[in-house]
């Protein structure tokens, strides 16, 4: 079977949840003996690869403009897929899904994965939100098959579009790679077990500014009370932004003033070492699909503190892991509790997030197309 993938910026080592999803999923599909091609946005890749882990890579020139790059890239990718004689076109995310009817008109069979209602993200203006909502509609109404990554999204498309045949296939997480990297920790100025970890893109809906505010509160409070361990605990933010804007600049400035450690975008051994030795992981988002970063932290058995949005609640953590979205005081209280108590790893049920199972379920969706 010949499968062409679009809707992702690219793989490997490109920042983003959809990108991580595709990086894990499609090499596994290729290993099943199928021809898989990922069409990448050339402006996001820093390599000249034409194949990676059995997946063919095709780079397409796309202007790096967040307001319309996804649509232009998808249009060009669909045309390329048609020329390649693809059996299945797999479109990821609601923005690119706007062109689902176009792909169907060209005679292609389309699978659409809905990763979340991106129009809820704070970074988009009114026009962009309208286009994203239209993309969601086009994907849900015209794709041959729809995959959703959470029950929350499934409920949404049933209510809005009456689409009741979507396939629920969760995001996954690879096996943890417990790693030591003392040279990297020395470079960052951090110690094992003495830092709180936040890991995501620097965009408004991730609410990292709330995490920085909460950390500043507890740091000032503990210093005021002369708590000896206060200066030992640091906050590490792993990630960056695709497009530097007022929010990302102000977040970085705010973080530096408080003494937050900013790592930039990290993958591989650096990321694994940060996950291995963190004291806890925090995700204060106001919007998620099903956050891979949270699943990764859980796979490393870290204590996690997350906002009580539906996507995070669906993971099914115990009550004490959640705080009210946007409540900086409650978040600070949860952080204080973590810092004041002894560290303990937690065994989470992770069976549903196994990429081997996910890839098999995805392949079964393809096979239903005949």
N, C-alpha and C positions, 0 to 999 in steps of 0.2 A: 504494500500500500504506500502511495506517495502522499505525504502530509506536509503542508506548508503552513508556517506559523507567522502571524503578524500581530501587532498590538503591543509588543514589547520593544523597549529601546534596543535590547540586544543581550547577548550572553557571550562569554562569561564575564564575571566581575564587573557588572554594571549595577549601580545603585538603584534599589527599588523593590517593592514587594512582588510585583508581577515578574520582574526580571529574575528574582530569586526562585520564584515558582517555576518559570520556564527552564532555568538552569538546572534544576533538580529533575524535572519531569521528562524533558525531551531526550536526553541521553538514554534514559531507561526505555523509552518508546523505541528509540533507534536500536537498542540492544535486542529487542524482540524480533529484529529482522526487517524493519520497515524503513523506508527512505524518508528522513525528516529533514526539512530545510527551515531554518529560522532566518527571516529577512530582518536585518538590523538597520538601525538609523546610524549612518556613517559618522555623524558628528558626536556620537556617544562612545565609540569604540576606539581603543588606542592600540590596535593590533592589525595585522594583515592576514589573520587566519581565514582559511576557506573551509575548515572542518574542525570540529572540537568534540571529542568523545563520541564520534560516530554521527554527529549532527552536522549537516552541511550549513555553511554560513554565507549569506549573500548580503552585501552592503549596498544600501540605496541612499543616494544623496537626499538630504532633507534639511530645510532651513531650521536652525535651532531657535524657534519661536514658540513659547509654550501655548499660545492661543490657537495655533493652527498646524503645528508640526505633525501631530498625530494623524490628522485627516489627510494631509498631503502624503505622508509616508504610507498610510494604509491604501490610498488610491494607487500609488505606484507599486506597492506590494501585491495588490490584487491583480493588477495587469501582468506583473512578473509571474505570479502563480498561474495565471491562465496560460501564458506562453509555455510554462513548464509542464502543463498537462496534469495538474494536481488532482488527486482523488478526493482529498479533504482539505479545506481551508479552515484553520483554527484561529479565530479572532479572539484576542484577549482585551477585556476592559470595554466600558460603555462608550468611550469617545470613538475609538476605531470602529465600534459596532454600527456607527451611523451609516457605514457603507455596506452593510450586510445585503440590502436589496440589490445593490450594484453587482455584488459577487454572484448573487442568485440569478440575476438577469444574464450574466455571462455563462450560466450553466453549471456553476460550481456548487458542491455540497458544503454547507457551512456549519461548523460547530462554534458556538459563542460561549466563552466563559465570563460570567458576571462576577467581578472581583469586589464589587461594592458600589454604592451610589455616590460616585465621585462629585456629583453636583452639590453634595453637602459639605465639600471641602471649602474652607474659608478663603482660599487663594483665588477662587474664581469669581468673576463679575457676573452681572445679570445675563449678558449675551452668552457667555461661555456656559453658564449653568443651564440655559435653555437648550443649547446645542447638545450638552451632555444628556439631558433628559430625553431629547429626541433620539440620541444614539442608543440609549437604553431601550426605548420603545422599538426602534428598528431591529435591534438585536433580538429582543424577546418575541417580536411578532414574525420575523422573517427567517431567523436561523433554523436550519433543519433540526438541530439539537442544541439545547441550552444546558450548560453546567453552572451550578452555583456552589460557592465555597462555604456557605453557612446556611443554617435554617432561617436565619433572619432575612437573608436575601431571597430565599425561596418564598417565604411568606409575602415579601414585598412584591414579587412579580406575579404571584397568584392574585393578590389584591388589585394591582394596577392593570394587569394585562390578561388576567384569566389563564395564564400559562401554567398548567398543572402537571406537565410531563417533564419538568426539569430534573436533571440528575444531580443529586447532592454528593459532591466529592470534596472533602475538606482540603485545605492547605496541608502541607506536610512539613516534616522536619527531619534532617538526616541524623544519623547516630552521632552523639556528642564525641568530640575529640578533645579529651582533657589534656591540656598542654601547658607547659611552663615556658616562659620567655623572659628570663630575668633582664636581658639586655634592653628589651622593649620597655619593661616596667621602669628601669632606671632612666631611660630616655624620657618617659612621661612623668617621672617623679612620684610614682605611686607604689604602694606595698600590697602584697597579697592579703585579701580579706579586709582591706581597709578603704574600700571605695564602694560607692553606690553607682550603678551603671544604668544609663539611659542610652538607647540605641535605636535610631530612626532618622528619617529625613528631617531637615530643619524647615518645616512648614507650619503655618499657624495651627492647623487642626491637631497637631501632635502635642500642643500645649507644653512644650519644653520650658517655656518661660515660667509656668506654674511650678515645675520641678525646681528650677533655679531659685525662685522666690521661697519655696518651702525649705530648701537646703540652707539658704541665707538665714532664714528665721531660726532654724535649730542651731546653726553654727553660732549665731550671735547670742542666743539664749544660753548655750552651753559655755561659751566664753565668759558671759556675764556671771554665770554661776561657778566659774572656775573649775569646770569639769575637765580633768586631765586628758581624757581621750578625745575631746572635741576637735582639736587641731589635727588629729591623726586621720580622721575620716574625710575622704574627698569625694567629690562628685565628678564622674567621668561621663562625657557625652560623646558617643561614637556615632559619627554620621556627618552629613553636610547637606547642601542643597543643590539642585540641578541649576537653578537660576538665582543668583545673588540678588536679593531685593531688600526692601526696608526692614522686613521682619527678620530675615536671617542675619542682617548686619546688626540690628538692635539686640537680637538674642546673643550673638557672639560677644558684643560689647558688655552686655549685662553679665554674661557668664564669666568673662575675664575679670571684671571688677570684684566678683565674689571668689575668685580663685578656682573656678571650675576648669578641669582638664579637658581640652578639646582635641580629639584624636584625628579628626577628619574622617573620610570614608575609609573603612578598613574591612578586609576580608582575610580568609585563610588563617595562618598561625596567629597573627596579631589578634584577630577577633576571637579565635578559640581560647587564647590565653586570658583575654578580658572576661569571657564567660566562665572560664574555669575558676577564677579567683575572686569574682565579685562578691560583695557582702549581700547585695540584693539587686534585683532588676526592677525598674520603674517605667511604666507606660501610661502617661496621663491623658491620652488622646480623647478628643471629642468625636472622632470619626475613624472607623476601621472597617475592613471587610472581615477578615479573620487574620489577625496579625502574626506573621511568620516570626517576627522578632520575639514576641511573647512565647511562642511555641519553642523557639530555640532556647530561651532562658529556662523554660520548664524542662527541656531535655537535659540541661546541665544541673537539674535539681536545685535551682536557685530559689530562695524566697522571692516572691513577686508581689508588687504593689501596683494595681492597675485601676483605671477609672471604671465606673459601673455602667458603661455604654453597652447596648445589647450584644455587640460582637464579642466583647470581653466576657460578658456574663455567660454567653453560650459555651465558653470553654469549661465552665462548671467548677470554678475554684471555690474554696471555702469563703465564708463571709468576710473573714479577717483580711483577705487579700485585696478587697475592693475599697475604694473611697468614692465619695460623691464627685462626679465630674465637675471640675472647676473650683472645688473647695480646697484652697491652698492650706487652710488651717488644719483640716482633717488629714491632708496628705502629709503635712509636717508632723502631725501626731503619729501617723503610721511609720514615718521614717525614724522618729525618735524612739519608738518602741523597738524597731529593728536594731538600731544602734546600741540601745541599752541592754538588749538581751544577747545571750550567747548565740553564735551562728549555728544553724542546723540546716542540713540539706533536706529536701522534701521529695518524696517519690510520687510523681504525678502519673495518672493513667495516660499513656501516650499511644496506645495501639491504633487509634483511629487516624493518627497523623503519620503513618508509615508510608514513605514514598513508593515502596514496592507495591503496596496495595493500591495506592492512588493511581500509579501508572497503569496497573492492570484494569482498574475501573474505567480509566479514560480510554484505553484501547477498546474496551467493550462498547463504549459509546460510539466510537468510530465504526465498529463492525456492524452496528445496527443500521448504518446508512446503506449497507448492501454493496 
